[in-house]
């Protein structure tokens, strides 16, 4: 189980962490533009020196931890802003389209947990 997928699924009705993980992996398989006009495959290759297929295969494993790539994918899929609270700062992940609402999750350097949601 991954605390990131668990935390994000907390805010989506009738969607558990396992289904959310698969939805995000399916989305990544389409090789979307994720950050700053960079396709997912180029970002993964640059960051992890593996190809997109290998990355997604590993990410489908329920023990694999999610990262900023999965958070941004979640934003794009559901048109939700995700605000990660870490130490004394906030990191905002903005979807490519107009967001419906924002969610807040806390990250302590090792674990994510849900905080709250808000309608925009």
N, C-alpha and C positions, 0 to 999 in steps of 0.2 A: 504494500500500500504506500502511496505517496501523499504526504500531507498537503502538497500543493493542489493536487487534483481533488482531494477531499475538501479542502477549503473553498476552492472555486465552485465545486458542485453544490456546496451548501446554499448557494444563491440561485440555483436553477431548479425550479420545481420539477419533480419526477425524473431527475437525472442523477444517477449515482456516479461515483468517482471512476468506476471502470468504464461505463458508457462514455463519460466525458473524455477520458483518455483516448478512447477509440475515435471519437468525433474529431478530436484535435489531430491525431495521427492521420486520419483520413484527409483532413484539411491540408496538412503538411505534404501529403503525397501529391497534391495538385501543384506543388512548388510555387506557392503564392509569394508576392512581394510582401515581406514582413516588416522590415525596418528600412527606412530611408532609401527606398527604391532598390533594395538588395533582395534578390530571390532567396528563398529558404535554402536551396541547395548550395548556393555560394556562401551563405553565412555558416552553414554547418561545415562545409569543407574547410573554410578559413579557421573556424573555431576548434573543430574536433579532428580535422584531417581525415574525415571519412566521407562517404557519399550519402546522399539523402536516403536511399533505400536502407543502408546499414543503420543510419540514425533512427529511422522510424521503426525498424525491426527491434532495436534495443528499447526504444521508448514504449513500445507496446507491452514490454515486460512490466508487470505490476510493481516490481521492486525498484524500477528505475525512477530516480528523482526528476521532477520537472524543473524547467529553468525559465529564464526570461523569454525564450522563444515560445514556449508553451503558453505563457501568460499573454503575450502579444497575439498569438493565434486565437486564444480564448476571446480576447477583446474584439478581434475582427469577426469572428464567427457570430458572437452574440451582440455586437455593437454596445459593449459595456466598457466603461473606463474602469481600470483596476488601479487602485492606489495601494502601494505596498509601504507599510510603515516599518522602517528599520532604524533602530537606534533613535536619533533625534531628527531624522529626515523622512521625507516621503518621496517615493518614486512613482510617477504617473505613467501608466501605459494607456495610450489613446487609440481607439479603433480607427480604421481607415475611413469609415462612414460615420454619420452623425450618431452619437451615443444616446441610448435610452435612459440609462442611469449609471451610477457609479457604485462600485463596491470597494470596501476597505479590508485588507488582510494584513496581518502582522507577521513579520519575519524576524526571528531572533538570531539568525546566522546559521541555524540548523533545522528550524521548524517553522512552517506556516500555520496560521490559524485564522479563521474568519473573525471579522470584527462587526461590520455593519454594511447595510446598503442604503442608498439614497436615490430618490427620483430627481432627475435634473429638470 
